Amino acid sequence: MKSPSFGRSSSNSKRSNYSRGFDLPEDFELEACDGGEADYGVGGAMLSVFLNDLRQNNQQDLVEVTLELEDDSIVVCSVNPTANTLRATSDEAASGGGILARSLSSASRNIRRKFPWLRSSSSRASSETEEVTAVSARDARRIKAKLQRTRSSAQRALNGLRFINRTTGTNDAEKMWRRVESKFDSLSKHGLLSREDFGECIGMVDSKEFAVGIFDTLARRRRQKIDKITKEELHDFWLQISDQSFDARLQIFFEMADSNEDGRITRNEVQELIMLSASANKLCKLKERAEEYASLIMEELDPENLGYIELWQLEELLLQRETYMNYSRPLSVASVSWSQNLSSFRPKSLVRRASGAVRYLILENWQRGWVLMLWLFTIAFLFSWKFYQYRHMEAFEVMGYCLPIAKGAGETLKLNMALILLPVCRNTITWLRSTRARSFMPFDDNINFHKTIAWAIAVGVLVHAGNHLLCDFPRLVNSSPEAFHLISSDFGGIKPTYRDLLTGVEGVTGILMVVFMAISFTLAARRFRRNVVRLPAPFNKLTGFNAFWYSHHLLGLVYVMLFVHGTFLYLAHEWYQKTTWMYIFVPLLLYIAERSIRTCRSEHCSVKFLKVSVLPGNVFNLIMSKPPGFKYKSGQYIFLQCPTISPFEWHPFSITSAPGDDYLSVHIRIVGDWTEELKRVVTEGNDPSTVIGRAHFNQQGIPYQRSQPRLFVDGPYGAPAQDYRNYDVLLLVGLGIGATPFISILRDLINSTRAEEQLDSNTETSKSDDSTNSFASSSLTPGVKKKQRTTNAHFYWVTREPGSFEWFKGVMDEVAEMDLKGQIELHNYLTSVYEEGDARSTLITMVQALNHAKHGFDILSGTRVRTHFARPNWKDVFTKIATKHPYSTVGVFYCGMPVLAKELKKLSQEMSHKTTTRFEFHKEYF
């Protein structure tokens, strides 16, 4: 066969010449041209097969056909003999030159008769039938697609079409097969694996219906219709679905839809495959609209409207996957070159790496470090001071080292019982966040510090009470009269018994404090507070938030008894020796003032419902009137109380409205009795302001016409996210309902940008005015806010329920419409759908891309924001942000379950150490 040769046309031509000669087989016999010719189909195989008709009488005649490719057609430029043919026909050419010309002309006519979609230069303007034109256009697209296919595009498509989670090297493949083989042994009966168990055997436990489709496809390949297979047949199936060849995987995927095995996929077959993929990913709404999306695919792949698509068209769709997926805003398009932020990726010496790690460790933890060091030093000093004081008292001769150890632990308890109140003084901490104290105080760790002090109190109680009950009390009771005489004046001259010590004021108050603190600390533990511990009735009332909330109020009695306990001391008689009140007076007074302010403020902050929206996923949105003088920052939260439900319970919720809005908005997920009862209270009846549907922030609804339940608001209170303006770039990560504090931030950023644009517009207008008007306008300028530091925000919302996207649909669309500068990047991730590249989600990915390109919205979220599948690759996210924003400070804010916080914190540390971008991590849990 002759090697192909390509001709190059002029630069302004859209055609490309393609020459290729074909060496026909020896045993080929030419059929008559006037009848009985084989029906190869139009453009259904390689061109060399059809050119076999040029052979005559088993002679080694060769022709060279030159074609021109256009956008929608192929032009036959010339049909010429080869050099061998010219030599073989030299005699005929000498005697009658018209023979060769007639032969070539006949060959040309045969080609055009065989290929009606080929046009000669002289017949381009001739009209053909509509059907032939459609076939011609499709075959032209097919040939063009094959010419454009590259190895790199096939490799990318290979990564986008996987039937198993990973297909790696031979060793891993063998390990995976051994797992499948082991699963076969446990699921098979009498050496046969049923069709229904095939999915569980190969690892598709949650998508057995899709696995059954694969099973039937592979069975059709064997020309079998079976319900059970042997281990050998399973191994054959496994080798096919784990094949590293893109063509092999594509063929299986195509045959899954081509149930009648005619080599064509119709609209109905595409619809069935979409429904199968939707079922595997538990997308009910997508399944309901499968017919619409099947039409969308056919419209894209079948523009000729022939009613079917072929394998090469599906291949083209997958090969151009990256092109289709580029409809959405890029994750992070680097505005600077890689070299500006990749210098730090270069290998460094061990000393430099170690010094960098230490430096980052100090920068990340110096606030926590100095507070903890100061606290530990103070505890050590108080313990040592009290130990030294009692070590030199006469009572030491009676009770030994048990006494100074117990008294030293008691002194630390006084300090810790005072300090534990400060981290829960929310109003004070919220105020301090707005001062310079935030630069050296770790206010984000207030609850962690509260828990740390609680653990120190527990240790102090064990040491203090344990030494009293097990050491110095027995030694006092069993002391000799001579030894007791040294301290008899402290006990009124009467030697106490062990019972006297326990039933005295100090003994009773001490025991009660230990009991109350044990109850409070136990029910505050995470397993009890989160209902992880399951107890039988009626003890199940001891778990949950209510048990934690009410048991914590027992600590009020503990402080009362602590005053009494510190007043009636056996070995201290002067007022200045009884130091308990000195420690706890100020913190306790501050805490009581906080609670009083909260109570008074909440009574004046009664709000009215403007709109209630019940949303999918057990979530409802409350839009309330804004109390007079109520000011807050994005990222803060409020407490809500409904006296109709409980006059004592307050529950925190993040604010989802922006500070500039004239209403308050919160999104509440139903996770307990109180939230469920609140939903019932605010939605009962057929009130016009109760809306079942989607919440739009620019629609406030109609106030209740009848009397509504009272709802009190307490706050706002500070949260880590409220300091977002201190960073150049934001990385906001919300898990499920944890996206709520960031919605307010997104809206605030857009409002601030709009205000800056309006200010710039006013400034330009003022420049064109006369000097008087300019002076008047400039006198108003100082009252305007200076430009915000934050320039970009990257929002990642990860959820496992498709209905969750309804919660903030209005906000997402609003941000997409207003963000003309590309200041905010929105990324939705749906973890219930298999990762992009899995065969179970491949077709959904294609439908998603085509629908967004045509209609401008996502098929899953219903917004302009593209929905990604599975979980984000956080390392890639951090790397791209560091690339786009070198020498910047990125605030990483996370709200969700603790499981992801560790990974994000670790990546923040690593990327801050490796790049010129500094990532500062902040978290809050729900």
WOSUL-V71073 format. One record per residue. N is the residue number from 1. RES is the residue in one small letter. SS is DSSP state (@ for helix, = for strand, . for the rest). Layout:
n	res	ss
N	RES	SS
N	RES	SS
This chain:
n	res	ss
1	m	.
2	k	.
3	s	.
4	p	.
5	s	=
6	f	=
7	g	=
8	r	.
9	s	.
10	s	.
11	s	.
12	n	.
13	s	.
14	k	.
15	r	.
16	s	=
17	n	=
18	y	=
19	s	=
20	r	=
21	g	=
22	f	.
23	d	.
24	l	.
25	p	.
26	e	.
27	d	.
28	f	.
29	e	.
30	l	.
31	e	.
32	a	.
33	c	.
34	d	.
35	g	.
36	g	.
37	e	.
38	a	.
39	d	.
40	y	.
41	g	.
42	v	.
43	g	.
44	g	.
45	a	.
46	m	.
47	l	@
48	s	@
49	v	@
50	f	@
51	l	@
52	n	@
53	d	@
54	l	@
55	r	.
56	q	.
57	n	.
58	n	.
59	q	.
60	q	.
61	d	.
62	l	.
63	v	=
64	e	=
65	v	=
66	t	=
67	l	=
68	e	=
69	l	=
70	e	.
71	d	.
72	d	.
73	s	.
74	i	=
75	v	=
76	v	=
77	c	=
78	s	=
79	v	=
80	n	=
81	p	=
82	t	.
83	a	@
84	n	@
85	t	@
86	l	@
87	r	@
88	a	@
89	t	.
90	s	@
91	d	@
92	e	@
93	a	@
94	a	@
95	s	@
96	g	.
97	g	.
98	g	@
99	i	@
100	l	@
101	a	@
102	r	@
103	s	@
104	l	@
105	s	@
106	s	@
107	a	@
108	s	@
109	r	@
110	n	@
111	i	@
112	r	@
113	r	@
114	k	@
115	f	.
116	p	.
117	w	.
118	l	=
119	r	=
120	s	=
121	s	@
122	s	@
123	s	@
124	r	.
125	a	.
126	s	.
127	s	.
128	e	.
129	t	.
130	e	@
131	e	@
132	v	@
133	t	@
134	a	@
135	v	@
136	s	@
137	a	@
138	r	@
139	d	@
140	a	@
141	r	@
142	r	@
143	i	@
144	k	@
145	a	@
146	k	@
147	l	@
148	q	@
149	r	.
150	t	.
151	r	@
152	s	@
153	s	@
154	a	@
155	q	@
156	r	@
157	a	@
158	l	@
159	n	@
160	g	.
161	l	.
162	r	=
163	f	.
164	i	.
165	n	.
166	r	.
167	t	.
168	t	.
169	g	.
170	t	@
171	n	@
172	d	@
173	a	@
174	e	@
175	k	@
176	m	@
177	w	@
178	r	@
179	r	@
180	v	@
181	e	@
182	s	@
183	k	@
184	f	@
185	d	@
186	s	@
187	l	@
188	s	.
189	k	=
190	h	.
191	g	.
192	l	=
193	l	=
194	s	=
195	r	@
196	e	@
197	d	@
198	f	@
199	g	@
200	e	@
201	c	@
202	i	@
203	g	.
204	m	.
205	v	.
206	d	.
207	s	.
208	k	@
209	e	@
210	f	@
211	a	@
212	v	@
213	g	@
214	i	@
215	f	@
216	d	@
217	t	@
218	l	@
219	a	@
220	r	@
221	r	@
222	r	.
223	r	.
224	q	.
225	k	.
226	i	.
227	d	.
228	k	=
229	i	=
230	t	.
231	k	@
232	e	@
233	e	@
234	l	@
235	h	@
236	d	@
237	f	@
238	w	@
239	l	@
240	q	@
241	i	@
242	s	.
243	d	.
244	q	.
245	s	.
246	f	@
247	d	@
248	a	@
249	r	@
250	l	@
251	q	@
252	i	@
253	f	@
254	f	@
255	e	@
256	m	@
257	a	@
258	d	.
259	s	.
260	n	.
261	e	.
262	d	.
263	g	.
264	r	.
265	i	=
266	t	=
267	r	@
268	n	@
269	e	@
270	v	@
271	q	@
272	e	@
273	l	@
274	i	@
275	m	@
276	l	@
277	s	@
278	a	@
279	s	@
280	a	@
281	n	.
282	k	.
283	l	.
284	c	@
285	k	@
286	l	@
287	k	@
288	e	@
289	r	.
290	a	@
291	e	@
292	e	@
293	y	@
294	a	@
295	s	@
296	l	@
297	i	@
298	m	@
299	e	@
300	e	@
301	l	@
302	d	.
303	p	.
304	e	.
305	n	.
306	l	.
307	g	.
308	y	=
309	i	=
310	e	.
311	l	@
312	w	@
313	q	@
314	l	@
315	e	@
316	e	@
317	l	@
318	l	@
319	l	@
320	q	.
321	r	@
322	e	@
323	t	@
324	y	@
325	m	@
326	n	.
327	y	.
328	s	.
329	r	.
330	p	.
331	l	.
332	s	.
333	v	.
334	a	.
335	s	.
336	v	.
337	s	.
338	w	.
339	s	@
340	q	@
341	n	@
342	l	@
343	s	@
344	s	@
345	f	@
346	r	.
347	p	.
348	k	.
349	s	.
350	l	@
351	v	@
352	r	@
353	r	@
354	a	@
355	s	@
356	g	@
357	a	@
358	v	@
359	r	@
360	y	@
361	l	@
362	i	@
363	l	@
364	e	@
365	n	@
366	w	@
367	q	@
368	r	@
369	g	@
370	w	@
371	v	@
372	l	@
373	m	@
374	l	@
375	w	@
376	l	@
377	f	@
378	t	@
379	i	@
380	a	@
381	f	@
382	l	@
383	f	@
384	s	@
385	w	@
386	k	@
387	f	@
388	y	@
389	q	@
390	y	@
391	r	@
392	h	.
393	m	.
394	e	.
395	a	@
396	f	@
397	e	@
398	v	@
399	m	@
400	g	.
401	y	@
402	c	@
403	l	@
404	p	@
405	i	@
406	a	@
407	k	@
408	g	@
409	a	@
410	g	@
411	e	@
412	t	@
413	l	@
414	k	@
415	l	@
416	n	@
417	m	@
418	a	@
419	l	@
420	i	.
421	l	.
422	l	@
423	p	@
424	v	@
425	c	.
426	r	@
427	n	@
428	t	@
429	i	@
430	t	@
431	w	@
432	l	@
433	r	@
434	s	.
435	t	.
436	r	@
437	a	@
438	r	@
439	s	@
440	f	.
441	m	.
442	p	.
443	f	@
444	d	@
445	d	@
446	n	@
447	i	@
448	n	@
449	f	@
450	h	@
451	k	@
452	t	@
453	i	@
454	a	@
455	w	@
456	a	@
457	i	@
458	a	@
459	v	@
460	g	@
461	v	@
462	l	@
463	v	@
464	h	@
465	a	@
466	g	@
467	n	@
468	h	@
469	l	@
470	l	@
471	c	@
472	d	@
473	f	@
474	p	@
475	r	@
476	l	@
477	v	@
478	n	.
479	s	.
480	s	.
481	p	@
482	e	@
483	a	@
484	f	@
485	h	@
486	l	.
487	i	.
488	s	@
489	s	@
490	d	@
491	f	@
492	g	.
493	g	.
494	i	.
495	k	.
496	p	.
497	t	.
498	y	@
499	r	@
500	d	@
501	l	@
502	l	@
503	t	@
504	g	.
505	v	@
506	e	@
507	g	@
508	v	@
509	t	@
510	g	@
511	i	@
512	l	@
513	m	@
514	v	@
515	v	@
516	f	@
517	m	@
518	a	@
519	i	@
520	s	@
521	f	@
522	t	@
523	l	@
524	a	@
525	a	.
526	r	@
527	r	@
528	f	@
529	r	@
530	r	.
531	n	.
532	v	.
533	v	.
534	r	.
535	l	.
536	p	.
537	a	.
538	p	.
539	f	@
540	n	@
541	k	@
542	l	@
543	t	.
544	g	.
545	f	@
546	n	@
547	a	@
548	f	@
549	w	@
550	y	@
551	s	@
552	h	@
553	h	.
554	l	@
555	l	@
556	g	@
557	l	@
558	v	@
559	y	@
560	v	@
561	m	@
562	l	@
563	f	@
564	v	@
565	h	@
566	g	@
567	t	@
568	f	.
569	l	.
570	y	.
571	l	.
572	a	.
573	h	.
574	e	.
575	w	@
576	y	@
577	q	@
578	k	.
579	t	.
580	t	@
581	w	@
582	m	@
583	y	@
584	i	@
585	f	@
586	v	@
587	p	@
588	l	@
589	l	@
590	l	@
591	y	@
592	i	@
593	a	@
594	e	@
595	r	@
596	s	@
597	i	@
598	r	@
599	t	@
600	c	@
601	r	@
602	s	@
603	e	@
604	h	@
605	c	.
606	s	=
607	v	=
608	k	.
609	f	=
610	l	=
611	k	=
612	v	=
613	s	=
614	v	=
615	l	=
616	p	.
617	g	.
618	n	.
619	v	=
620	f	=
621	n	=
622	l	=
623	i	=
624	m	=
625	s	=
626	k	.
627	p	.
628	p	.
629	g	.
630	f	.
631	k	.
632	y	.
633	k	.
634	s	.
635	g	.
636	q	.
637	y	=
638	i	=
639	f	=
640	l	=
641	q	=
642	c	.
643	p	.
644	t	.
645	i	.
646	s	.
647	p	.
648	f	.
649	e	.
650	w	.
651	h	=
652	p	=
653	f	=
654	s	=
655	i	=
656	t	.
657	s	.
658	a	.
659	p	.
660	g	.
661	d	.
662	d	.
663	y	=
664	l	=
665	s	=
666	v	=
667	h	=
668	i	=
669	r	=
670	i	.
671	v	.
672	g	.
673	d	@
674	w	@
675	t	@
676	e	@
677	e	@
678	l	@
679	k	@
680	r	@
681	v	@
682	v	@
683	t	@
684	e	.
685	g	.
686	n	.
687	d	.
688	p	.
689	s	.
690	t	=
691	v	=
692	i	=
693	g	.
694	r	.
695	a	.
696	h	.
697	f	.
698	n	.
699	q	.
700	q	.
701	g	.
702	i	.
703	p	.
704	y	.
705	q	.
706	r	.
707	s	.
708	q	.
709	p	.
710	r	.
711	l	=
712	f	=
713	v	=
714	d	=
715	g	=
716	p	=
717	y	=
718	g	.
719	a	.
720	p	@
721	a	@
722	q	@
723	d	@
724	y	@
725	r	@
726	n	@
727	y	.
728	d	.
729	v	=
730	l	=
731	l	=
732	l	=
733	v	=
734	g	=
735	l	=
736	g	@
737	i	@
738	g	@
739	a	@
740	t	@
741	p	@
742	f	@
743	i	@
744	s	@
745	i	@
746	l	@
747	r	@
748	d	@
749	l	@
750	i	@
751	n	@
752	s	@
753	t	@
754	r	@
755	a	@
756	e	@
757	e	@
758	q	@
759	l	@
760	d	@
761	s	@
762	n	@
763	t	@
764	e	@
765	t	@
766	s	@
767	k	@
768	s	.
769	d	.
770	d	.
771	s	@
772	t	@
773	n	@
774	s	@
775	f	@
776	a	@
777	s	@
778	s	@
779	s	@
780	l	@
781	t	@
782	p	.
783	g	.
784	v	.
785	k	.
786	k	.
787	k	.
788	q	.
789	r	.
790	t	.
791	t	.
792	n	=
793	a	=
794	h	=
795	f	=
796	y	=
797	w	=
798	v	=
799	t	=
800	r	.
801	e	.
802	p	@
803	g	@
804	s	@
805	f	@
806	e	@
807	w	.
808	f	.
809	k	@
810	g	@
811	v	@
812	m	@
813	d	@
814	e	@
815	v	@
816	a	@
817	e	@
818	m	@
819	d	.
820	l	.
821	k	.
822	g	.
823	q	.
824	i	=
825	e	=
826	l	=
827	h	=
828	n	=
829	y	=
830	l	=
831	t	.
832	s	.
833	v	.
834	y	.
835	e	.
836	e	.
837	g	.
838	d	=
839	a	@
840	r	@
841	s	@
842	t	@
843	l	@
844	i	@
845	t	@
846	m	@
847	v	@
848	q	@
849	a	@
850	l	@
851	n	@
852	h	@
853	a	@
854	k	@
855	h	@
856	g	.
857	f	.
858	d	.
859	i	.
860	l	.
861	s	.
862	g	.
863	t	.
864	r	.
865	v	.
866	r	.
867	t	=
868	h	=
869	f	=
870	a	.
871	r	.
872	p	.
873	n	.
874	w	@
875	k	@
876	d	@
877	v	@
878	f	@
879	t	@
880	k	@
881	i	@
882	a	@
883	t	@
884	k	@
885	h	.
886	p	.
887	y	.
888	s	.
889	t	=
890	v	=
891	g	=
892	v	=
893	f	=
894	y	=
895	c	=
896	g	=
897	m	.
898	p	@
899	v	@
900	l	@
901	a	@
902	k	@
903	e	@
904	l	@
905	k	@
906	k	@
907	l	@
908	s	@
909	q	@
910	e	@
911	m	@
912	s	@
913	h	@
914	k	@
915	t	.
916	t	.
917	t	.
918	r	=
919	f	=
920	e	=
921	f	=
922	h	=
923	k	=
924	e	=
925	y	=
926	f	.
